[in-house]
Amino acid sequence: MSNPQRRVALVTGGSRGIGLGVASALASAGFDLVINGRREASDVAEALASLESLGAATLYCQADISNLEDHANMLSQICDRFGRLDVLVNNAGVAPDVRADLLDATPESFDRLIRINLRGPYFLTQAAAKWMIEQRQVDSDFAAAIINVSSVSATEASVNRGDYCISKAGVAMATQLWAARLGEFDIPVFEVRPGIIRTDMTAGVTDKYDKMLAEGLTVEPRWGVPDDIGRAVTVLATGQLTYATGAVLPIDGGMTVRRL
């Protein structure tokens, strides 16, 4: 049974990597959780069990975030189970299958990344925001938040994965747009911008980033971990950062600090 007093967060791509780090931090902060992903439920059972061990009631919604028809079904499942949605964390995203130079990039890869990384979260935000507005109109104490997990690639140019950079730059602008639009409803929208985070997405370039980190890529000379992102998202989800809608939190170990 769900507890109507507990806040509910939806974390897309929440069963592994950064998403699981976010979900674990939110569970520890007292949230019940909806985890979205494309894998079969049996494949995420261990992750859900770990979240439940932290005290969270969980719901797994198998859905493709790029399929807009899946959005309504997912929100309906959340409503049936919990009756509310307080926080949306747009975390799901993919890297290009092939890191291709701009001169060799394909429209197929571009379209795939825009569809998953930008178009899907943009319209999921639209659907979730409408529901959040309805909840706030019923309860003036209802405190919602929308948090987009982007990447330093929103501003740092990588010419061998331009499609990824453009998709994340779009997420950054979407954050600003939704912050401006939802201000009248007192629904803050934030962007958390990770740097080099150790996940399965970066496993194939470990040697490259080990070398760059050793050469001073970041101020803090280490890889980031999903827990670093989870802590930042939790600060935002729990309302600890006020008067700051539209804010960008770079969680990158100082990678984007300008240095001489």
Protein Blocks (a to p, Z undefined) as FASTA:
>chain_A
ZZfkbccdddehilgcjllmmmmmmmmnopacddddfbdfklmmmmmmmmmmnopacddd
dddfklmklmmmmmmmmmmmnopafbdcdfbccddfbdcdfklccfklmmmmmmmmmmmm
mmmmmmmmmmmmmmmmmmmkbccddddddbfklmmccfklmmlmmmmmmmmmmmmmmmmm
mmmnopacddddddddddfklmmmmmmmmmmmmnopamblcdddfklmmmmmmmmmnopa
ghiehiacddehhmmpccZZ
